[in-house]
């Protein structure tokens, strides 16, 4: 059984976490533009600093580990990876033995190890559960000079890799043998230009493209179920989508340029949007990533504010 590291945050770190959102517990109102949704976001906490390494600086990636209950943060500006509790308290920080320069995305593997995309997106860095470097994975079928956009593991332990050089999703089994691949380079459905995230829950696979069709939903066989999101005006559209998470039946997408956290139903119908530019509770500045823990909580990498915000989704009548 994987050992869980337990650490106590310093008083300064705890005060920074609790104070970064001001008055916690109040509900965040949705942004204008559509009828109000039947739910709200409640800020619970924020991770703002490591135990000893100072404040977060441009955090760009966040991943929740359901086995340990830990939240991993790619602290891009500080060249660090940090583990936090689900409430945002710092646990552990690593420089990954110098294996990463500016981590942009972090994904937790079924064995608790970390798979990291660095600034140049040309290689995958593999680490153990406490950030110690492991041999790089050997993945057959990729281009000679791949451009990695996103990584994700499904419930069966298969690895999904978004590669932007050829505009494809590659799927590998638990032993990293190729299973299948799909997609081509282009701006239409079942095509990709700038894959930035893959979110998987149950039999749904959500692919976010920062340049082409913004959101495409596939099943575990790589068959397109639905697609939506133009790079255009309108609350249902996007300017710079960066990441997605699946919370129950809802799909959450963060838009860095509009400073928004947007919700859609399984068919792509717009449900509501939260955030807005600012540093107050529930506001964001250039959100870069989002993760969910399966218990109705969202973790948003609030890059411009140097924090990861923790939200609860509160249904109508559940205040």
C-alpha positions in Angstrom: 0.0 0.0 0.0 1.3 3.4 -1.0 2.6 5.3 2.0 0.9 8.7 2.7 3.2 11.5 3.8 1.8 13.6 6.6 3.1 17.1 7.3 2.0 20.1 9.3 1.9 23.4 7.6 3.5 26.4 9.3 1.3 29.1 10.8 2.4 31.5 8.1 1.3 29.1 5.4 -2.0 28.4 7.0 -2.8 32.1 7.4 -1.9 32.7 3.8 -4.2 29.9 2.6 -7.1 31.0 4.7 -6.6 34.7 4.1 -6.2 34.6 0.3 -9.9 34.4 -0.4 -11.0 36.9 2.2 -14.4 35.9 3.6 -14.8 32.2 2.7 -18.2 30.5 2.6 -20.2 33.0 0.7 -21.6 31.9 -2.7 -20.2 33.3 -5.9 -22.8 34.8 -8.2 -22.7 33.7 -11.8 -21.7 36.2 -14.5 -24.4 37.9 -16.5 -25.5 36.8 -19.9 -28.0 34.0 -19.4 -30.7 33.0 -16.9 -29.1 32.2 -13.6 -28.2 28.5 -13.2 -29.7 26.2 -10.5 -26.3 26.1 -8.7 -23.6 28.3 -7.4 -19.9 28.1 -6.5 -18.8 28.4 -2.9 -15.1 29.2 -2.3 -13.7 26.9 0.3 -10.0 27.6 0.4 -7.0 28.4 -1.7 -3.5 27.0 -1.9 -1.2 30.0 -2.2 2.2 28.9 -0.9 4.4 25.9 -0.2 5.6 24.8 3.2 9.0 26.4 2.9 9.5 27.4 -0.7 7.4 30.5 -0.7 4.3 31.6 -2.7 3.0 29.9 -5.8 4.1 31.7 -9.0 2.0 31.2 -12.2 0.6 27.7 -11.3 -0.4 26.2 -14.6 -1.5 22.6 -13.8 -3.5 20.9 -11.2 -4.4 17.2 -10.7 -6.3 15.4 -7.9 -5.2 12.0 -6.7 -8.3 10.1 -5.5 -6.2 7.3 -3.9 -4.3 9.7 -1.6 -6.7 12.6 -1.5 -3.8 14.9 -2.5 -3.8 17.7 -4.9 -0.8 18.2 -7.1 0.1 21.6 -8.5 2.5 22.4 -11.3 4.1 25.6 -10.0 5.4 26.9 -13.3 7.1 30.1 -12.2 9.0 28.5 -9.3 10.0 25.3 -11.3 8.3 23.2 -8.6 5.7 20.5 -8.1 3.7 20.7 -4.9 1.3 18.3 -3.1 -1.5 19.8 -1.1 -4.5 18.5 0.9 -7.9 18.8 -0.7 -8.4 21.9 1.5 -5.3 23.6 0.1 -2.8 22.9 3.0 0.7 22.3 1.7 2.1 18.8 2.3 5.2 18.4 0.2 7.2 20.2 -2.5 9.8 18.8 -5.0 12.1 20.1 -7.7 11.9 16.7 -9.3 15.7 16.3 -9.2 16.0 18.9 -11.8 14.0 16.8 -14.3 11.6 19.6 -15.1 12.3 23.3 -15.9 8.8 24.9 -16.0 6.1 22.3 -15.4 2.9 23.1 -17.3 0.7 20.0 -16.8 0.7 17.3 -14.2 -1.2 14.0 -14.3 -1.5 11.3 -11.6 -1.0 7.7 -12.9 -2.9 4.7 -11.4 0.2 3.8 -9.4 0.3 7.3 -7.8 3.3 8.4 -10.0 3.3 11.7 -11.8 3.5 12.3 -15.5 4.5 15.9 -16.3 4.6 18.0 -19.4 7.3 20.7 -19.3 7.5 24.0 -21.1 8.7 22.7 -24.5 6.0 20.0 -24.7 8.5 17.7 -26.5 8.9 15.0 -23.8 7.0 13.4 -21.0 8.7 13.5 -17.6 7.8 10.6 -15.3 8.2 10.8 -11.5 7.3 8.6 -8.6 4.7 9.6 -6.0 7.2 12.0 -4.3 8.7 13.6 -7.3 11.8 11.4 -7.8 12.7 11.0 -11.5 11.9 7.7 -13.3 12.9 6.5 -16.7 11.0 8.2 -19.5 8.2 6.2 -21.0 8.6 4.6 -24.4 5.5 5.2 -26.5 5.3 3.6 -29.9 3.5 5.2 -32.8 4.2 8.8 -32.0 6.0 11.2 -34.5 9.7 11.4 -34.3 9.4 14.8 -32.8 6.1 14.8 -30.9 4.4 18.0 -29.6 2.6 16.8 -26.5 -0.6 18.7 -25.5 -2.3 16.7 -22.9 -2.1 13.4 -20.9 -4.8 11.5 -19.0 -5.5 8.1 -17.6 -8.9 6.4 -17.8 -10.5 4.2 -15.2 -8.9 1.0 -16.6 -5.4 2.6 -16.5 -5.1 3.3 -20.2 -3.0 6.3 -21.1 -4.5 8.9 -23.4 -2.0 11.2 -25.1 -2.9 14.4 -27.1 -0.2 15.0 -29.8 -0.4 18.3 -31.8 2.2 17.7 -34.5 -0.2 15.3 -36.3 -3.4 16.3 -34.4 -4.1 12.9 -32.9 -5.1 11.2 -29.7 -3.0 8.1 -29.0 -4.3 5.5 -26.5 -2.0 3.0 -24.8 -2.8 0.2 -22.4 -1.4 -0.3 -18.9 1.8 -1.7 -20.3 2.1 1.2 -22.7 1.4 -0.9 -25.7 -0.5 1.0 -28.4 -4.3 0.3 -28.5 -5.7 2.7 -31.1 -5.4 6.3 -32.2 -7.8 8.8 -33.8 -8.0 12.3 -35.2 -6.1 14.3 -37.8 -4.7 17.8 -38.0 -7.4 20.4 -38.9 -10.0 22.7 -37.5 -13.2 20.5 -37.9 -14.8 17.9 -35.7 -12.6 14.8 -35.1 -9.7 17.0 -35.9 -7.3 18.9 -33.7 -5.0 21.9 -33.9 -4.0 22.8 -30.3 -5.0 20.1 -27.8 -4.5 21.5 -24.3 -6.4 19.1 -22.0 -8.1 15.7 -21.8 -10.5 14.9 -19.0 -12.0 11.4 -18.5 -14.7 10.2 -16.2 -16.6 7.0 -16.7 -17.1 6.5 -20.4 -16.7 10.1 -21.3 -13.5 11.6 -22.7 -13.5 15.4 -23.1 -10.8 16.9 -25.3 -10.2 20.7 -25.2 -8.6 22.4 -28.2 -7.3 26.0 -27.8 -7.4 26.6 -31.5 -9.9 24.3 -33.3 -13.3 23.1 -32.1 -13.1 24.0 -28.4 -14.8 20.9 -26.8 -15.1 17.4 -28.3 -16.6 14.5 -26.3 -15.7 11.0 -27.2 -16.5 7.5 -25.7 -13.7 5.1 -24.6 -13.5 3.7 -28.1 -12.6 7.1 -29.5 -16.0 7.6 -31.2 -17.2 11.2 -31.3 -20.4 11.8 -29.3 -20.7 15.6 -29.6 -18.7 18.8 -30.2 -19.2 22.5 -29.6 -17.6 25.8 -29.0 -16.4 28.3 -31.6 -13.7 30.9 -31.0 -16.2 33.7 -31.2 -18.5 36.0 -29.3 -21.3 34.5 -27.2 -21.4 33.0 -23.7 -21.4 29.5 -25.1 -18.2 30.1 -27.1 -14.6 30.7 -26.1 -11.6 32.9 -26.6 -8.8 30.7 -25.1 -10.1 27.4 -23.6 -7.5 25.8 -21.5 -8.8 22.8 -19.6 -11.9 20.8 -18.6 -13.2 18.7 -15.8 -16.2 16.4 -15.5 -18.4 16.9 -12.4 -21.3 14.5 -12.4 -23.2 15.2 -15.6 -21.7 18.6 -16.0 -18.6 19.5 -18.1 -16.6 22.5 -16.7 -14.2 24.4 -19.0 -11.9 27.3 -18.1 -11.3 30.1 -20.5 -8.0 31.9 -19.8 -8.7 35.0 -22.0 -12.2 35.6 -20.7 -11.3 34.7 -17.1 -14.2 32.4 -16.8 -15.3 29.0 -15.4 -18.0 27.7 -17.7 -20.5 24.9 -17.2 -22.2 22.8 -19.8 -24.6 19.9 -19.8 -23.7 16.5 -21.4 -25.1 17.7 -24.7 -23.1 20.9 -24.7 -25.9 23.2 -23.7 -24.5 26.2 -21.8 -25.5 26.3 -18.1 -23.7 29.1 -16.5 -20.4 30.9 -16.0 -18.5 32.1 -13.0 -15.3 34.0 -12.3 -14.5 37.3 -14.0 -11.2 39.2 -13.9 -10.0 40.0 -10.4 -8.4 38.7 -7.3 -11.4 38.5 -5.0 -13.2 35.4 -3.8 -14.3 33.4 -6.9 -12.6 35.8 -9.4 -9.8 34.6 -11.6 -7.0 36.0 -13.7 -6.1 33.7 -16.6 -7.3 30.3 -15.2 -4.9 27.7 -16.7 -6.3 24.3 -15.5 -9.2 22.7 -13.6 -9.7 19.4 -11.8 -12.5 17.7 -9.9 -12.3 15.2 -7.0 -15.5 13.2 -7.6 -17.2 14.8 -4.5 -18.4 18.0 -6.1 -15.3 20.1 -5.5 -13.4 22.0 -8.2 -9.8 23.0 -8.1 -8.9 25.9 -10.4 -5.3 26.9 -11.2 -5.7 30.6 -10.9 -2.5 31.4 -12.7 -2.5 35.2 -12.7 -3.3 35.3 -9.0 -0.7 32.8 -8.0 -3.1 30.4 -6.3 -5.3 27.3 -6.7 -8.9 28.0 -5.7 -11.0 25.3 -4.1 -14.7 25.5 -4.8 -17.8 23.5 -3.8 -20.7 23.3 -6.2 -23.9 24.1 -4.3 -27.2 23.1 -5.8 -30.3 25.3 -5.4 -31.8 24.9 -2.0 -28.5 23.4 -0.7 -27.1 26.6 0.9 
